[in-house]
Amino acid sequence: MVLNYIWISFFVIAFAIGVVKLVLMGDTGVFPAMIDSTFASSKTAFEISLGLTGVLSLWLGIMKIGERGGVVDALSRLLSPVFTRLFPDIPKGHPATGSIFMNIAANMLGLDNAATPLGLRAMEQLQGLNPRKDTATNPMIMFLVLNTSGLTIIPVSILVYRAQMGAGQPTDVFIPILLATFFSTLAGIVATSIYQRINLLNRTLLLTLGGMCVAVAAVIWGFGQMDKDRMNLVSTSVANILLMTIIVAFILAGMRRRVNVYDAFIEGAKEGFTTAVRIIPYLVAILVGIGVFRASGAMDMIVGGVRWAVEACGGNSDFVGALPTALMKPLSGSGARGMMVDAMATYGPDSFVGRLSCIFQGSTDTTFYILAVYFGSVGIRYTRHAVACGLLADLAGVVAAIGVCYMFF
């Protein structure tokens, strides 16, 4: 529903600005520019979707091998000691715990198709423990915030889009995305724990979260000792080594489980082809809307206004061009994806804005969409502190993304 109003606004605002420019400024080129943008944007959307087919099939095939090979189960067991303390209100041994673990593990691996059904099942099970069926419980809110904070180990789709848009090194944003999404998730956990009075000084939580903070601090310190060229080289090299290690590890995990690795890959690759075809209308819709909005001059007015305000305060305004992606992400995943693609097409995939838009896209998830789908599936009307904690996590992810991008690029 939110995306519906946003999409309508793109055209209505663009038309209004076009009329003003034509009538008051005599700009006869504004409407031809908007119409030209509809053809150009729809062509770009189709070409991107077509180009995604191969790489998306490859990665979804690899992910299917990992899923069949028990990687999701292994991650669930690894997360178990921490999550049982983040969800103290869930009775020990309740099936909701397993569904939550599996959902988070699937999200971390970028298995959206597996994560959503698991998440909906977890919400139904949590609703079974809910004494007030129209009001969100503490475990529901913690679960939702962990989803909206967008912790992802393998941001496959972003790397695929960068490759399709012609980035020199599509994986150069891999480490920055991991750092930004870590801060988003950490902020979400801390904010929700404060609301719910969960003891973060518990030994297990302290060791886990503290250890992760130390590790991230060490990574930031290590990269901080390098100049930007060496930092970019090391970051890209580490990302490529990690991704290749993950591919081999997934294959070995499948072999250990006696999975027919080739057949599993083919099954996942078929899903990749289907996904690439399925996103064509969505990508066409959002890119055409953004194209018309940009051609009318409305996007430049907004970005220019924010840039002026930042510079008036003495700040560096290089990041402003990527802000539309960050502002759209809590509202719509497809909308933010369109903004990211538009930023790479406008500024270049290897530009500061192009890279930052990718980091924004990977640092958080679609807060309002997730809240609407998950709470709506069980009839929750009163969300309590879910929105506040989710948006705090988003804000932390945006701030971290800007800082990390300045550090690396």
C-alpha positions as CSV (number, residue, x, y, z in Angstrom):
1,M,0.0,0.0,0.0
2,V,2.8,2.4,0.9
3,L,4.6,1.6,-2.4
4,N,1.4,2.3,-4.3
5,Y,1.2,5.8,-2.9
6,I,4.9,6.4,-3.5
7,W,4.7,5.2,-7.1
8,I,1.6,7.4,-7.8
9,S,3.5,10.3,-6.2
10,F,6.4,9.9,-8.6
11,F,4.1,10.6,-11.6
12,V,1.8,13.2,-10.1
13,I,4.7,15.3,-8.7
14,A,6.7,14.9,-12.0
15,F,3.6,16.1,-14.0
16,A,3.0,19.1,-11.7
17,I,6.6,20.2,-11.9
18,G,6.5,19.7,-15.7
19,V,3.4,22.0,-15.9
20,V,5.1,24.6,-13.8
21,K,8.3,24.5,-15.9
22,L,6.3,24.7,-19.1
23,V,3.9,27.4,-18.2
24,L,6.1,29.6,-16.0
25,M,9.6,29.0,-17.4
26,G,8.8,28.2,-21.0
27,D,10.7,24.8,-20.7
28,T,9.4,22.9,-23.7
29,G,11.8,20.1,-23.2
30,V,10.6,18.8,-19.9
31,F,7.7,16.6,-21.1
32,P,9.7,15.1,-24.0
33,A,12.4,14.3,-21.5
34,M,9.9,12.6,-19.2
35,I,8.4,10.5,-22.0
36,D,11.9,9.6,-23.3
37,S,12.8,8.5,-19.7
38,T,9.9,6.0,-19.7
39,F,11.2,4.2,-22.8
40,A,14.8,4.3,-21.6
41,S,14.0,3.2,-18.1
42,S,11.8,0.3,-19.2
43,K,14.5,-0.9,-21.6
44,T,17.1,-0.6,-18.8
45,A,14.9,-2.6,-16.4
46,F,14.5,-5.4,-18.9
47,E,18.1,-5.6,-19.8
48,I,19.1,-5.7,-16.1
49,S,16.6,-8.5,-15.4
50,L,17.8,-10.5,-18.4
51,G,21.4,-10.1,-17.4
52,L,20.6,-11.2,-13.8
53,T,19.4,-14.6,-15.0
54,G,22.8,-16.3,-15.2
55,V,24.4,-15.0,-12.0
56,L,21.2,-15.3,-10.0
57,S,20.8,-18.9,-11.1
58,L,24.4,-19.6,-10.1
59,W,24.0,-18.3,-6.6
60,L,20.5,-19.7,-5.9
61,G,21.9,-23.0,-7.1
62,I,24.8,-22.7,-4.6
63,M,22.4,-21.7,-1.8
64,K,20.1,-24.7,-2.5
65,I,23.2,-27.0,-2.0
66,G,23.9,-25.3,1.3
67,E,20.3,-25.6,2.4
68,R,20.2,-29.3,1.5
69,G,23.6,-29.8,3.0
70,G,22.5,-28.7,6.5
71,V,24.2,-25.3,6.6
72,V,21.0,-23.7,7.9
73,D,20.7,-26.3,10.6
74,A,24.3,-25.7,11.6
75,L,23.8,-22.0,11.8
76,S,20.7,-22.5,13.9
77,R,22.6,-24.7,16.4
78,L,25.4,-22.1,16.5
79,L,22.9,-19.3,17.3
80,S,20.9,-21.2,19.9
81,P,22.8,-20.2,23.1
82,V,22.4,-16.5,22.2
83,F,18.9,-16.5,21.0
84,T,17.5,-18.4,24.0
85,R,18.6,-15.4,26.1
86,L,17.2,-12.8,23.7
87,F,13.8,-14.6,23.9
88,P,13.4,-15.4,27.6
89,D,9.6,-15.5,27.4
90,I,9.5,-18.5,25.0
91,P,9.2,-21.7,27.0
92,K,12.2,-24.0,26.7
93,G,11.8,-26.6,23.9
94,H,8.9,-24.7,22.3
95,P,8.8,-25.2,18.5
96,A,8.8,-21.4,17.9
97,T,12.4,-21.3,19.0
98,G,13.4,-23.7,16.1
99,S,11.4,-21.7,13.5
100,I,13.1,-18.4,14.7
101,F,16.5,-19.9,14.5
102,M,15.9,-21.3,11.0
103,N,14.4,-18.0,9.8
104,I,17.4,-15.9,11.0
105,A,19.9,-18.5,9.7
106,A,18.1,-18.4,6.3
107,N,18.1,-14.6,6.3
108,M,21.8,-14.5,7.1
109,L,22.5,-16.7,4.1
110,G,20.2,-14.6,1.8
111,L,17.7,-17.5,1.4
112,D,14.7,-15.2,1.2
113,N,12.4,-17.9,-0.3
114,A,13.1,-20.1,2.7
115,A,13.2,-17.4,5.3
116,T,9.7,-15.9,4.7
117,P,7.7,-19.2,5.2
118,L,9.8,-20.0,8.3
119,G,9.2,-16.5,9.6
120,L,5.4,-16.7,9.1
121,R,5.4,-20.1,10.8
122,A,7.4,-18.6,13.8
123,M,4.9,-15.8,14.1
124,E,2.0,-18.3,14.2
125,Q,3.7,-20.3,16.9
126,L,4.5,-17.1,18.9
127,Q,0.8,-16.1,18.5
128,G,-0.1,-19.4,20.2
129,L,1.8,-18.2,23.3
130,N,0.2,-14.7,23.1
131,P,-2.4,-14.0,25.8
132,R,-3.6,-10.8,24.0
133,K,-4.1,-11.8,20.4
134,D,-4.2,-8.3,19.0
135,T,-1.0,-7.0,20.8
136,A,2.6,-7.9,19.9
137,T,4.5,-9.8,22.6
138,N,8.2,-9.2,23.5
139,P,9.4,-12.3,21.6
140,M,7.5,-11.2,18.5
141,I,9.0,-7.7,18.6
142,M,12.6,-9.0,19.1
143,F,12.0,-11.4,16.2
144,L,10.7,-8.7,13.9
145,V,13.6,-6.3,14.8
146,L,16.2,-9.0,14.1
147,N,14.5,-9.4,10.7
148,T,14.3,-5.7,9.9
149,S,17.9,-5.0,10.9
150,G,18.8,-7.1,7.9
151,L,21.9,-9.1,9.1
152,T,23.1,-10.9,6.0
153,I,26.4,-12.8,5.6
154,I,26.1,-13.1,1.8
155,P,24.5,-10.1,0.1
156,V,24.1,-12.0,-3.2
157,S,21.5,-9.9,-4.9
158,I,23.5,-6.7,-4.4
159,L,26.7,-8.3,-5.8
160,V,24.7,-9.6,-8.8
161,Y,23.3,-6.1,-9.5
162,R,26.8,-4.6,-9.3
163,A,28.1,-7.2,-11.7
164,Q,25.3,-6.6,-14.2
165,M,25.7,-2.8,-14.0
166,G,29.4,-3.2,-15.0
167,A,31.2,-2.6,-11.7
168,G,35.0,-3.1,-11.9
169,Q,35.0,-5.2,-8.8
170,P,31.4,-6.2,-7.8
171,T,32.5,-7.6,-4.5
172,D,34.3,-4.4,-3.2
173,V,31.2,-3.5,-1.1
174,F,31.1,-6.9,0.6
175,I,33.1,-6.0,3.7
176,P,31.5,-2.6,4.1
177,I,28.0,-4.1,3.9
178,L,28.9,-6.7,6.6
179,L,30.2,-3.9,8.9
180,A,27.1,-1.6,8.3
181,T,24.6,-4.5,8.8
182,F,26.4,-5.5,12.0
183,F,25.9,-2.0,13.5
184,S,22.2,-2.1,12.4
185,T,21.6,-5.4,14.1
186,L,23.5,-4.5,17.2
187,A,21.5,-1.3,17.6
188,G,18.3,-3.2,17.1
189,I,19.2,-5.8,19.7
190,V,20.3,-3.1,22.3
191,A,17.2,-0.9,21.7
192,T,14.8,-3.8,22.0
193,S,16.6,-5.2,25.0
194,I,16.3,-1.9,26.8
195,Y,12.6,-1.7,26.1
196,Q,12.1,-5.3,27.2
197,R,14.6,-5.2,30.1
198,I,16.6,-8.1,28.9
199,N,19.9,-8.3,30.7
200,L,22.6,-7.8,28.1
201,L,25.3,-8.3,30.8
202,N,24.4,-12.0,30.8
203,R,27.6,-13.9,30.3
204,T,26.6,-15.5,27.0
205,L,25.3,-12.3,25.5
206,L,28.2,-10.3,26.8
207,L,30.8,-12.7,25.4
208,T,29.0,-13.0,22.0
209,L,28.1,-9.4,21.4
210,G,31.3,-8.1,23.0
211,G,33.4,-10.5,21.0
212,M,31.7,-9.5,17.8
213,C,32.2,-5.8,18.7
214,V,35.9,-6.4,19.3
215,A,36.2,-8.3,16.0
216,V,34.5,-5.5,14.1
217,A,36.7,-2.9,15.9
218,A,39.8,-4.9,14.9
219,V,38.6,-5.0,11.3
220,I,38.0,-1.3,11.2
221,W,41.3,-0.6,13.0
222,G,43.2,-2.8,10.5
223,F,41.7,-1.2,7.5
224,G,42.2,2.2,9.1
225,Q,46.0,1.7,8.9
226,M,45.8,1.3,5.1
227,D,45.5,3.9,2.3
228,K,42.3,3.7,0.3
229,D,43.8,1.9,-2.7
230,R,45.3,-0.8,-0.5
231,M,42.1,-1.0,1.6
232,N,40.0,-1.5,-1.5
233,L,42.4,-4.2,-2.8
234,V,42.5,-6.1,0.6
235,S,38.7,-5.8,1.0
236,T,38.0,-7.1,-2.5
237,S,40.5,-9.9,-2.1
238,V,39.1,-11.0,1.3
239,A,35.5,-10.8,-0.1
240,N,36.4,-13.0,-3.1
241,I,38.3,-15.5,-0.9
242,L,35.3,-15.7,1.5
243,L,32.8,-16.2,-1.2
244,M,34.9,-18.9,-2.9
245,T,35.3,-20.6,0.5
246,I,31.5,-20.5,1.0
247,I,30.9,-22.1,-2.3
248,V,33.3,-24.9,-1.6
249,A,32.1,-25.3,2.0
250,F,28.5,-25.6,0.7
251,I,29.4,-28.3,-1.8
252,L,31.4,-30.2,0.8
253,A,28.5,-30.0,3.2
254,G,26.2,-31.4,0.5
255,M,28.6,-34.2,-0.1
256,R,28.8,-35.0,3.6
257,R,25.0,-35.2,3.7
258,R,25.1,-37.5,0.6
259,V,23.1,-34.9,-1.3
260,N,23.1,-35.1,-5.1
261,V,24.9,-31.8,-5.3
262,Y,24.4,-31.4,-9.1
263,D,20.7,-32.0,-8.9
264,A,20.4,-29.6,-5.9
265,F,22.2,-26.9,-7.9
266,I,20.0,-27.4,-10.9
267,E,16.9,-27.1,-8.7
268,G,18.1,-23.9,-7.2
269,A,19.3,-22.5,-10.6
270,K,15.7,-23.0,-11.9
271,E,14.5,-20.9,-9.0
272,G,17.1,-18.3,-10.0
273,F,15.8,-18.2,-13.6
274,T,12.2,-17.9,-12.4
275,T,13.1,-15.1,-10.0
276,A,14.9,-13.1,-12.7
277,V,11.8,-13.3,-14.9
278,R,9.4,-12.6,-12.0
279,I,11.1,-9.3,-11.1
280,I,10.9,-7.8,-14.6
281,P,7.5,-6.1,-14.1
282,Y,8.4,-4.8,-10.6
283,L,11.8,-3.4,-11.9
284,V,10.1,-1.8,-14.9
285,A,7.4,-0.2,-12.7
286,I,9.8,1.3,-10.2
287,L,12.6,2.4,-12.6
288,V,10.0,4.1,-14.9
289,G,8.6,5.9,-11.9
290,I,12.0,7.0,-10.8
291,G,13.0,7.9,-14.3
292,V,10.0,10.2,-14.8
293,F,10.6,11.8,-11.3
294,R,14.3,12.4,-12.2
295,A,13.6,13.7,-15.7
296,S,11.1,16.3,-14.3
297,G,13.9,17.7,-12.1
298,A,12.1,16.7,-8.8
299,M,14.9,14.3,-7.7
300,D,17.5,17.0,-8.3
301,M,15.5,19.5,-6.2
302,I,15.3,17.1,-3.3
303,V,18.9,16.0,-3.5
304,G,20.1,19.6,-4.1
305,G,18.1,20.8,-1.1
306,V,19.6,18.2,1.2
307,R,23.1,18.9,-0.2
308,W,22.7,22.6,0.5
309,A,21.6,22.0,4.1
310,V,24.5,19.6,4.7
311,E,27.0,22.0,3.2
312,A,25.5,25.0,5.1
313,C,26.2,23.0,8.3
314,G,29.8,22.5,7.2
315,G,29.4,18.8,6.3
316,N,30.7,16.8,3.4
317,S,27.7,16.2,1.0
318,D,29.1,13.4,-1.2
319,F,26.7,10.9,0.4
320,V,23.5,12.9,-0.5
321,G,23.1,11.4,-3.9
322,A,22.6,7.9,-2.4
323,L,20.1,9.0,0.3
324,P,17.0,8.1,-1.8
325,T,17.9,4.4,-1.4
326,A,18.3,4.8,2.3
327,L,14.9,6.6,2.6
328,M,13.1,4.1,0.5
329,K,14.5,1.0,2.1
330,P,12.3,0.9,5.3
331,L,9.2,1.3,3.0
332,S,9.9,-1.0,0.1
333,G,12.6,-3.5,-0.9
334,S,11.8,-3.3,-4.6
335,G,11.6,0.5,-4.4
336,A,15.0,0.7,-2.7
337,R,16.4,-1.7,-5.3
338,G,15.2,0.6,-8.0
339,M,16.8,3.6,-6.3
340,M,20.0,1.6,-6.0
341,V,20.0,0.7,-9.7
342,D,19.1,4.3,-10.6
343,A,22.0,5.6,-8.5
344,M,24.5,3.2,-10.2
345,A,23.1,4.1,-13.6
346,T,23.2,7.8,-13.0
347,Y,26.5,8.1,-11.1
348,G,28.3,4.9,-12.1
349,P,28.5,1.6,-10.2
350,D,32.1,2.4,-9.0
351,S,31.3,6.0,-8.0
352,F,31.0,6.9,-4.3
353,V,27.3,7.3,-4.6
354,G,26.9,4.1,-6.5
355,R,28.8,2.1,-3.9
356,L,27.0,3.8,-1.0
357,S,23.6,3.1,-2.4
358,C,24.6,-0.6,-2.5
359,I,25.8,-0.5,1.1
360,F,22.5,1.3,2.1
361,Q,20.6,-1.5,0.4
362,G,22.5,-4.2,2.3
363,S,22.7,-2.6,5.7
364,T,19.0,-2.9,6.7
365,D,15.7,-4.5,5.5
366,T,12.2,-3.3,4.7
367,T,11.0,-2.4,8.2
368,F,7.4,-1.5,7.4
369,Y,6.9,-4.2,4.8
370,I,8.1,-6.9,7.3
371,L,6.0,-5.5,10.1
372,A,2.9,-5.4,7.9
373,V,3.4,-9.0,6.5
374,Y,4.4,-10.7,9.8
375,F,2.0,-8.9,12.1
376,G,-0.8,-8.9,9.6
377,S,-0.5,-12.7,9.2
378,V,-1.5,-13.2,12.8
379,G,-3.9,-10.2,13.2
380,I,-1.6,-8.0,15.4
381,R,-3.0,-4.5,15.6
382,Y,-1.0,-3.0,18.5
383,T,2.7,-3.2,17.7
384,R,4.0,-1.5,20.9
385,H,7.7,-0.6,20.5
386,A,8.3,-2.6,17.3
387,V,8.3,0.4,14.9
388,A,10.5,2.5,17.1
389,C,13.1,-0.2,17.6
390,G,13.0,-1.2,13.9
391,L,13.6,2.5,12.8
392,L,16.4,2.9,15.3
393,A,18.1,-0.1,13.8
394,D,17.6,1.4,10.3
395,L,19.0,4.7,11.4
396,A,22.1,3.0,12.9
397,G,22.6,1.1,9.6
398,V,22.4,4.3,7.5
399,V,24.9,6.2,9.7
400,A,27.2,3.2,9.8
401,A,26.9,2.8,6.0
402,I,27.9,6.4,5.4
403,G,30.9,6.2,7.8
404,V,32.1,2.9,6.4
405,C,31.8,4.1,2.8
406,Y,33.9,7.2,3.6
407,M,36.4,5.0,5.3
408,F,36.7,2.5,2.3
409,F,36.1,4.7,-0.7
